[in-house]
Amino acid sequence: MKTVKIIIIALLAVVLGSNSYAQTHDHSKMDMSKNQMDAKMDMTSTKTETIKVWGECETCQASIEKASKIDGVSKANWDKTTKLLTLVYDPSKVKSDDIQKKIAAVGYDTEKYKADDKVYAKLNACCKYVRKK
């Protein structure tokens, strides 16, 4: 019985000792790796924006997202139901207008820019949408 008590006391001492060390360790002096620093900086320098882009199908989605992914854009997702393009980009590298002009250049109207009629006419039949005036 005495041996069991000694073992229990020893185990408690080890468990409590390791917990108190974990709570006193100063994490503020830890060296962050370059990748962690880059990720932290990327989070603070990006902007998320939603833009209306007209289109109809999965082909439109692929074309719109491809045209959107220019230097400075890290994410571009277009929803064919809502016609909304969600962008994540670095405003120090690219402007929303530049992205919208690129989309209009491949035949799709955005909130601010209308695609050229000749480019729109070359879209697949399934991609033809009712154009705004």
Secondary structure, DSSP 8 states (H G I E B T S, - for coil): -HHHHHHHHHHHHHHHHHHHHHHH--GGG----HHHHHHHHHHHS-EEEEEEB---SHHHHHHHHHHH--TTEEEEEEETTTTEEEEEE-TTT--HHHHHHHHHHTT--BSS----HHHHHTS-GGG------
